[in-house]
Amino acid sequence: QKQHQHQTPVEKPDGCLEVYIGNLSWHVDEQTIRDTFQECGAIETIRFAEDRTTGEFKGFGHIKFQETESTDKAVALSGIDVLGKTMKVQYALGKPDVPKQEGQTYNSSEVSNG
């Protein structure tokens, strides 16, 4: 059975600050994403997903904003053309259920001790 998850919009979680961006061009970089989403509001972090073994870009990522209203504006950009590909934007539903301890690919300084 094929799942048609692109047809079901993701409900916005309360206080959501993060969006998933998918179907990205292999040539996309952080500046392109910043330019694309600059009208949405202040961006805190941009993370691109990479293959744990090869380090290759997997074609999607996440943007964390400083204001929850910014995610509404970002999701409204879903379907626009970025570097020749139709970008998908959805509310990010918290952290994925995959443990991030080993093989973590995000160079993130937001590590919490608690």
Secondary structure, DSSP 4 states (H G I P E B T S, - for coil): ----GGGSPPPPPTT--EEEEES--TT--HHHHHHHHGGG--EEEEEEEE-TTT--EEEEEEEEESSHHHHHHHHTTTT-EETTEE-EEEE--SS-SS--STT-----------
